[in-house]
Amino acid sequence: MPVAEVPSGGVRRRRSGVRRLAVVLLVLVVLFLPPWWVLFASGVDWPLPVFLVGTVGFAAWLVSFPFLMVAGHGRRRDDRAARVADTTLGMVWVLFTWSVPGIVVDLVLDGFDAGGTGRARIVAAAVAAVSAGLLGWGHFEAMRVPRVKRLNVHLPRLGEGLDGTRVVVLADTHYGPIDRAAWSARVTEAVNALDADVVVHAGDIADGTPARRRAQSAPLGAVRARLARVYVTGNHEYGSGAQGWLDRMAELGWEPLHNRHVVVERGGDVLVLAGVDDVTAGYSGLAGHRANLGGALAGADPELPVLLVAHQPKFVPQAAAAGIDLQVSGHTHGGQIWPFNFLVRLDQPVVHGLSRHGERTQLYTSRGTGFWGPPFRVFAPSEITLLTLRTGSARPTS
């Protein structure tokens, strides 16, 4: 009897799925094992009931995490599951971060025969206390209205009439499973207090569709600006209905810069505000969605200064090649939870702040206004950015 052949494509997909699952499991074990070892197993010599409760608790935590992530961020999009999964991710990352040096300290002290019999418990208590303190502080930092970061940016091609133009930058609001409609309203109040000429939203507006995050995004309609309010898509929109978010922002009175530009005038001088789709847009399958700088600048006078909004800093080589004066980006969150900023730096040219690229182009990378996933910000505070554009030599000053 002939044996039915399994299509080679199906085999490859199955093997690929198995490999991905193996990688996920390996990462989870790497993240969960050091905290468990430091807190319950590294010579702390807890009574057996304490050891068993701690071990079973960590095992249940580890096993439940991937299921909660799938329920919260998969097809079901269960906000309750997402809140638990995201909080777990932040907690275990912080515990892992401080457990690793805890293990090193314990080994060093053991090598010098220092610390006595209570050494392991002291290390465990220190790791637990530092982690708890950082998580509490980090949650407060994530949920607060961001502080305003003020910066002067000198653009040599900027006309005298535009000197002093106030550009407020929002990015990475990430309206999501935690209902932050009230927070969004307070952010709007903070923006309006800055008396902006231009307000920019540099993408990653939400995790969820416009209908699902309608209440959280509604306060953006009350943002005030003398000259323009502009918005571009980030990578997260391409999992949450990018075209719907472009339409939603237009409904709220913003100018969606979907590979296009607008021109603003002040004091007889002109500034081009251009925007491109996120660099991941081309893989989304949405017709007409890709980062197209040529399309964004089509018809613009090449002699005019250009402020380009592009979600990811990594777009800056294209901006520099085109002679853009200033690119404004977000995406990095400044790392959000230290030391994740070092991993971000592997993917992006800049993690935060003002930087120069090529002869003319400057890049401002915001740490972001909200947070993604884990409701924590550790050594990476959120920000509302006020950029004051100045004429003259391009020397960044604060």
ABEGO torsion letter per residue (X at the ends): XBBBBBBAAAAAAAAAAAAAAAAAAAAAAAAAAAAAAAAAABGAGBBAAAAAAAAAAAAAAAAAAAAAAAAAABAAGBAAAAAAAAAAAAAAAAAAAAAAAAAAAAAAAAAAGBGEAAAAAAAAAAAAAAAAAAAAAAAAAAABBBBBBBBBBBBAABBAAABGBBBBBBBGAGBBABBAAAAAAAAAAAAAAAGBABBBBAEGABBEBAAAAAAAAAAAAABBBAABBBBBBBAAAAAAGAAAAAAAAAAAGBBBBBGBBBBBBBGGBBBBBBBBBBAAAAAAGBBGBBBBAAAAABGBBAABBBBBBBABAAAAAAAAAAGBABBBBBGAGGGGBOAAAAAAAAABABABEBBBBEAABBBBBBAEABBBEBBBBBGBBBBBBBBBBBBEBBBBBX
